[in-house]
Amino acid sequence: MSKKENQDSKKKANKAEEPETVFKTVRIFDSFEEQEKEELKWLASQTPEQHLQHATNLIQRIFDEDLKQHPTIGNCIYFEE
């Protein structure tokens, strides 16, 4: 396997699948408490796998540019003392 093919297969393996359901509705709430209650209700309805999938997708969107410039940046976790 060539280096390029290896990198392509790693990208495919690391890329999380897109969420099955995408909400395209804008909802206006009367209060922050109502919005938070609805969000918590939605979160409670998700499976642990869906939680991880959404979190992974969010991280990839946030750090998209950094991951493109430094593809191995996400391979290690560093803790400050």
Secondary structure, DSSP 8 states (H G I E B T S, - for coil): --HHHHHHHHHHHHS----S---------SSHHHHHHHHHHHHHTS-HHHHHHHHHHHHHHHTHHHHHH-TTGGG------
